[in-house]
Amino acid sequence: MMNHRYEIFSASCGYMSALSFGYTIGYSSPALPQMTAFGEVMYGSEDAASWFGSIVTLGGMIGCVAGGSLVERNGRRWTIRMTALPFFFGWLTIAINTEIWFLCFGRLLTGIGCGMICVATPLYVTETAHRERRGTLGAGIPLFITSGVLTAYSLGVCVDWRNLAIIGASVPVISFLLSLQVVESPRWLLSVGRRTDAFNVLVWLRSASSVGENENEFCEMEKNLAEICKCASLLEIVSHSELVRPFMVALGVMALQQFTGINAVLFYMVSIFQVRKVNKNQYLLIAVTNI
């Protein structure tokens, strides 16, 4: 039986970045009511509060575009490692500044980190996991995202918004340190022609006693990569009617998921409860809702 502790260890690097993603999404909900309180930095400025909560989505768009290029050019692990920079400096900017524009800039940086995570983490976790455990380890990503949201909500009960940001800055540090200890995706190494490195990484990940199992998986990986290279381009997809329909259906499903407004609820959940005058056990209700 294969020992898969190295796969789980590698996945943990991606999980910590997913935790940062969730913490970023959940931060504004408990932080904004504190920041807009009397005497605080955004008191009497609803527009600034709205920008602070939502500008993370703009950063996410930038991060997705940048992450898509980086994962192919520099690798999945390298990209996950680099996400620590916008996360750390974004949280630090929020923690130490009082100017609204600096606070929004810090929030934008954390959004860039989130966008990069959306691309790099699922690729890294699935490409380092054995096909029999790919679904299980892949499910850990949304689990840790949700855990990050819940952590931000829970800490918001007893921690002020500046200290909440400082705590947020500690998570990417852990992710960065873990990225120094894990290996690159064998699939990416194979795609850039580093065949020997790819096989050695695969052997390390699987820790299998059977060399044949590793060789079979490696041959299958090479075959799949060759097939991917023959896949249709975006222009070819939109120019063929038999490809356009499933493509549009998949794209529509993803778009509709976002148009449900789930992000707005996550960003402003505490404010929503306050508007509805739900004062008793407010944070407990929010935590339960998130779970």
C-alpha positions in Angstrom: 0.0 0.0 0.0 1.4 3.4 -1.0 2.3 5.8 1.7 0.7 9.2 0.8 1.9 11.4 3.6 4.1 13.4 1.1 1.0 14.1 -1.0 -0.9 15.4 2.0 2.1 17.5 3.1 2.4 19.0 -0.4 -1.4 19.7 -0.4 -1.1 21.4 2.9 0.9 24.2 1.2 -2.1 24.8 -1.1 -4.5 24.5 1.8 -2.8 27.3 3.7 -3.0 29.6 0.7 -6.7 28.7 0.5 -7.1 29.6 4.1 -5.6 33.1 3.3 -8.2 33.3 0.5 -11.1 32.6 2.8 -9.7 34.9 5.5 -9.5 37.7 3.0 -13.1 37.2 1.9 -14.4 37.1 5.5 -12.3 40.0 6.8 -14.4 42.9 5.7 -17.6 41.6 7.4 -16.5 42.0 11.0 -14.0 44.7 10.2 -16.2 47.3 8.5 -18.6 47.8 11.4 -15.6 48.6 13.6 -14.0 50.8 10.9 -17.2 52.8 10.5 -17.8 53.3 14.2 -17.6 56.7 15.8 -14.0 58.0 15.9 -12.7 55.3 13.5 -11.1 55.8 10.1 -14.2 55.4 8.0 -16.8 57.0 10.3 -19.4 58.8 8.2 -18.0 57.5 4.9 -20.3 54.8 3.5 -18.7 55.1 0.1 -15.2 54.4 1.5 -16.6 51.4 3.4 -18.2 50.1 0.2 -15.0 50.5 -1.8 -13.0 48.8 0.9 -15.2 45.7 1.0 -15.6 45.3 -2.8 -12.2 46.4 -4.2 -10.9 42.9 -3.4 -12.8 41.6 -6.4 -10.9 44.0 -8.7 -7.7 42.6 -7.2 -9.0 39.1 -7.8 -9.4 39.9 -11.5 -5.9 41.1 -11.8 -4.5 38.2 -9.8 -6.3 35.6 -12.0 -4.8 37.1 -15.2 -1.3 37.2 -13.6 -1.6 33.8 -12.0 -2.6 32.2 -15.3 0.6 33.4 -16.9 2.8 32.6 -13.9 1.7 29.0 -13.4 2.6 28.1 -16.9 5.9 30.1 -17.1 7.3 29.6 -13.5 5.4 26.7 -12.1 2.6 26.0 -9.7 4.7 25.9 -6.5 6.5 29.1 -7.4 3.2 30.9 -8.0 1.8 29.8 -4.7 5.0 31.0 -3.0 4.7 34.4 -4.6 1.1 34.8 -3.4 2.6 35.4 0.0 3.9 38.8 -1.1 0.6 40.5 -2.0 -1.1 38.9 1.0 1.5 39.8 3.5 2.1 43.4 2.3 -1.6 43.9 1.8 -2.4 42.9 5.4 0.5 45.0 6.7 -0.8 48.0 4.7 -4.2 47.6 6.3 -2.8 47.1 9.8 -0.6 50.2 10.0 -2.4 52.9 7.9 -5.2 55.3 8.7 -5.7 56.8 5.2 -8.6 55.4 3.3 -6.8 55.1 0.0 -4.0 53.1 1.6 -6.5 50.8 3.3 -8.2 50.2 0.0 -4.8 49.6 -1.7 -4.0 47.0 1.0 -7.3 45.3 0.3 -6.6 45.4 -3.4 -3.3 43.6 -2.8 -4.9 40.8 -0.8 -7.4 40.5 -3.7 -4.5 40.0 -6.1 -3.3 37.2 -3.9 -6.8 35.6 -4.0 -6.9 35.7 -7.8 -3.5 34.0 -8.0 -4.6 31.4 -5.5 -7.7 30.6 -7.6 -5.5 29.5 -10.4 -2.4 28.0 -8.8 -3.8 26.0 -5.8 -6.3 23.7 -7.5 -3.7 22.9 -10.2 -1.0 22.2 -7.7 -3.1 20.0 -5.4 -4.6 17.9 -8.2 -1.3 17.5 -10.0 0.6 16.3 -7.0 -2.2 13.9 -5.8 -2.6 10.3 -7.0 -5.7 9.9 -9.1 -7.4 7.8 -6.4 -7.0 10.6 -3.9 -7.4 13.6 -6.2 -11.0 14.2 -5.3 -10.4 13.9 -1.6 -7.4 16.2 -1.5 -9.1 18.6 -4.0 -12.1 18.9 -1.7 -9.7 20.3 1.0 -9.4 23.5 -1.0 -13.1 24.8 -0.6 -13.0 23.4 3.0 -10.0 25.6 3.9 -11.5 28.6 2.1 -14.6 28.2 4.2 -12.5 27.7 7.3 -10.7 31.0 6.5 -14.0 32.8 6.3 -15.2 31.2 9.6 -11.9 32.1 11.3 -12.2 35.8 10.3 -15.8 35.9 11.5 -15.0 34.2 14.8 -12.0 36.3 15.6 -14.0 39.4 14.8 -16.0 38.8 17.9 -13.0 39.6 20.2 -10.3 41.2 18.0 -10.3 44.7 16.6 -9.8 45.3 12.8 -6.1 46.2 13.0 -5.1 43.1 15.0 -7.4 41.0 12.7 -5.2 42.2 9.8 -2.0 41.3 11.6 -3.3 37.8 12.2 -4.1 37.7 8.5 -0.5 38.5 7.7 0.7 35.5 9.6 -1.0 32.9 7.4 0.9 33.7 4.1 4.1 33.5 6.1 3.2 29.9 7.0 2.3 29.2 3.4 5.6 30.6 2.2 7.6 28.5 4.6 5.7 25.4 3.5 6.3 26.1 -0.1 10.1 26.0 0.5 9.7 22.4 1.7 7.4 20.9 -1.0 8.2 19.9 -4.6 7.0 21.3 -7.8 4.2 19.7 -9.8 5.6 16.7 -11.8 3.1 17.5 -14.5 4.5 21.0 -14.9 8.1 19.8 -14.9 7.2 17.3 -17.6 5.5 20.1 -19.7 8.7 22.2 -19.7 10.9 19.2 -20.7 12.4 18.4 -17.3 11.5 14.7 -17.6 14.1 13.3 -15.1 13.1 15.9 -12.5 9.4 15.1 -13.1 9.9 11.3 -12.5 12.1 11.9 -9.4 9.4 14.2 -7.9 6.7 11.6 -8.7 8.7 8.9 -6.9 9.1 11.2 -3.8 5.4 12.0 -3.8 4.2 8.5 -4.0 6.9 6.8 -1.8 5.9 3.6 -3.5 7.8 0.4 -3.1 6.9 -0.6 -6.6 8.9 1.1 -9.3 6.4 -0.3 -11.9 3.5 1.7 -10.4 5.5 4.9 -10.7 6.5 4.2 -14.2 3.0 3.4 -15.3 1.7 6.6 -13.8 4.5 8.6 -15.4 3.7 7.1 -18.8 0.0 7.9 -18.4 1.0 11.5 -17.4 3.1 11.8 -20.6 0.2 10.5 -22.7 -2.3 12.9 -21.2 0.1 15.8 -21.7 0.5 14.9 -25.3 -3.3 14.8 -25.7 -3.7 18.2 -24.1 -1.2 19.7 -26.5 -3.6 18.7 -29.3 -6.7 20.3 -27.6 -8.6 23.0 -29.5 -7.9 26.7 -29.0 -10.5 29.2 -27.9 -10.9 30.4 -31.5 -11.5 26.8 -32.7 -14.1 26.2 -29.9 -16.2 29.3 -30.8 -16.0 28.5 -34.5 -17.4 25.0 -34.1 -21.1 24.7 -33.2 -20.6 21.3 -31.5 -18.1 22.8 -29.1 -19.7 26.2 -28.5 -22.8 24.8 -26.7 -21.0 22.8 -23.9 -18.5 25.6 -23.6 -21.2 28.2 -23.1 -23.1 26.0 -20.7 -20.0 25.5 -18.5 -19.3 29.2 -18.7 -22.9 30.1 -17.9 -23.0 27.9 -14.8 -19.9 29.5 -13.4 -21.2 33.0 -14.1 -24.6 32.3 -12.5 -22.8 31.0 -9.4 -21.2 34.5 -9.0 -24.4 36.4 -9.9 -26.1 34.8 -6.9 -24.4 37.5 -4.8 -22.6 35.2 -2.5 -19.6 37.4 -2.3 -21.6 40.4 -1.3 -23.2 38.4 1.5 -19.7 37.3 2.7 -18.2 40.8 2.5 -21.0 42.5 4.4 -22.7 39.8 6.5 -22.3 41.6 9.8 -23.6 44.9 8.3 -26.6 43.0 6.8 -27.5 41.6 10.2 -27.1 45.0 11.7 -29.5 46.6 9.2 -32.0 43.9 9.9 -31.6 44.7 13.6 -30.5 41.2 14.6 -28.5 42.2 17.7 -28.9 39.2 20.0 -26.1 36.7 19.5 -25.3 38.3 16.2 -21.8 36.8 15.7 -23.1 33.4 16.8 -25.7 33.5 14.1 -23.1 34.6 11.5 -20.8 31.7 12.4 -23.7 29.2 12.2 -24.7 30.7 8.8 -21.1 30.3 7.5 -20.9 26.7 8.7 
